[in-house]
Amino acid sequence: MKSLLGAGLFTLIFAFSAACFAQHGPGMDSPLHALAAVKGQLNLNTSQQLQWDNAVAQAKAAHEAARTAHDQLKAAMQAELASVATLADGTRQQTESAHRAARDAWLALYATFTPEQKAVVRDTIKGSIARMQARHAGQDPSAPNRN
């Protein structure tokens, strides 16, 4: 009977711990947190008081370990994000130079075109812009322009 009662109490405490953790997160996952308010009514004997103190110390240590792990995870994430941002800045500078060089090459070629060739380029670019605007507006890009 005593072991059955002990198993039932353990199950109850475990279920209570899980419910507290689910509702309140780390640090609130111990039934001791809720029992602290009624500790005086329990009239603990010396052995029980030692067990209580040990359980409180373990709960505090577990809470502190969880906080430390969270802080480490947060620091790692920030370091990773900072690393990614630095890498992105560097690659943006590299690709910007490459894009600028390509643009300059196209502009140099365009400068050699005749007026007729420039008209073809102009009309082609206007058509591309109209199709992009139509796609962004959700219209059929092959539909005639109503403007």
C-alpha positions as a printed Julia matrix, in Angstrom:
147×3 Matrix{Float64}:
  0.0    0.0     0.0
  2.82   2.36    0.93
  4.64   1.76   -2.39
  1.4    2.27   -4.31
  0.85   5.56   -2.51
  4.46   6.56   -3.22
  4.07   5.71   -6.91
  0.83   7.67   -7.06
  2.45  10.66   -5.37
  5.41  10.46   -7.79
  3.03  10.34  -10.75
  1.09  13.29   -9.4
  4.25  15.32   -8.82
  5.56  14.42  -12.3
  2.26  15.4   -13.93
  2.17  18.63  -11.93
  5.75  19.41  -12.92
  4.99  18.82  -16.59
  1.89  21.01  -16.41
  3.77  23.82  -14.69
  6.58  23.62  -17.23
  4.12  23.7   -20.12
  2.31  26.73  -18.71
  5.16  28.74  -17.26
  8.39  27.51  -18.84
 11.68  26.71  -17.15
 12.0   27.55  -13.48
  8.33  26.93  -12.8
  8.58  23.21  -13.5
  8.97  22.09   -9.92
  6.07  21.23   -7.63
  8.18  22.76   -4.88
  7.43  26.15   -6.37
  3.73  25.67   -5.68
  4.29  23.88   -2.37
  6.46  26.69   -1.0
  3.31  28.63   -0.14
  2.04  25.82    2.1
  5.38  24.62    3.48
  4.52  25.83    6.97
  1.36  23.73    6.99
  3.32  20.57    6.17
  5.07  20.49    9.58
  8.15  18.82    8.12
 10.34  16.7    10.39
 14.13  17.09   10.31
 14.65  14.43    7.65
 11.9   15.9     5.49
 13.34  19.39    5.91
 16.74  18.13    4.67
 15.07  16.49    1.69
 13.12  19.7     1.06
 16.28  21.79    1.15
 18.03  19.31   -1.16
 15.12  19.37   -3.61
 15.06  23.18   -3.57
 18.82  23.29   -4.21
 18.49  20.82   -7.08
 15.59  22.78   -8.58
 17.6   26.01   -8.37
 20.63  24.31   -9.92
 18.49  22.91  -12.74
 16.96  26.32  -13.33
 20.39  27.97  -13.39
 21.7   25.28  -15.77
 18.77  25.93  -18.1
 19.37  29.68  -17.94
 23.07  29.22  -18.66
 22.3   26.91  -21.6
 19.81  29.47  -22.92
 22.37  32.26  -22.61
 24.97  30.14  -24.42
 22.52  29.38  -27.2
 21.6   33.06  -27.5
 25.27  34.1   -27.64
 26.01  31.45  -30.27
 23.06  32.61  -32.35
 24.15  36.25  -32.1
 27.73  35.31  -33.02
 26.46  33.27  -35.94
 24.22  36.1   -37.12
 27.08  38.57  -36.78
 29.29  36.23  -38.78
 26.64  35.88  -41.48
 26.17  39.67  -41.61
 29.91  40.21  -41.99
 30.08  37.59  -44.73
 27.07  39.14  -46.49
 28.69  42.58  -46.39
 31.87  41.21  -47.93
 30.11  39.3   -50.68
 27.85  42.27  -51.42
 30.94  44.43  -51.94
 32.51  41.8   -54.19
 29.4   41.27  -56.28
 28.71  45.01  -56.44
 32.09  45.51  -58.08
 31.38  42.72  -60.56
 27.92  44.11  -61.36
 29.33  47.6   -61.82
 31.98  46.27  -64.22
 29.34  44.36  -66.23
 27.1   47.45  -66.36
 30.0   49.59  -67.54
 30.78  47.05  -70.28
 27.14  47.14  -71.49
 27.09  50.94  -71.36
 30.31  51.05  -73.38
 28.73  48.75  -75.97
 25.51  50.81  -75.98
 27.56  53.94  -76.65
 28.66  52.4   -79.97
 25.09  51.7   -81.16
 23.36  53.57  -83.94
 20.07  55.38  -83.23
 18.16  52.42  -84.74
 19.99  49.93  -82.47
 19.31  52.15  -79.44
 15.58  52.17  -80.36
 15.54  48.35  -80.39
 17.23  48.29  -76.95
 14.8   50.91  -75.61
 11.72  49.03  -76.85
 13.04  45.73  -75.52
 13.69  47.19  -72.07
 10.26  48.87  -72.01
  8.64  45.52  -72.85
 10.57  43.76  -70.07
  9.54  46.41  -67.55
  5.88  46.14  -68.6
  5.93  42.33  -68.25
  7.5   42.6   -64.76
  4.92  45.15  -63.68
  2.13  42.93  -65.0
  3.47  39.92  -63.1
  3.71  41.93  -59.91
  0.17  43.22  -60.4
 -1.08  39.68  -60.96
 -2.06  40.28  -64.57
 -1.44  38.05  -67.56
  1.88  39.29  -69.06
  0.69  38.37  -72.57
 -2.47  40.51  -72.25
 -2.37  43.79  -74.19
 -1.31  46.85  -72.25
 -4.43  48.92  -71.43
 -2.55  52.1   -70.6
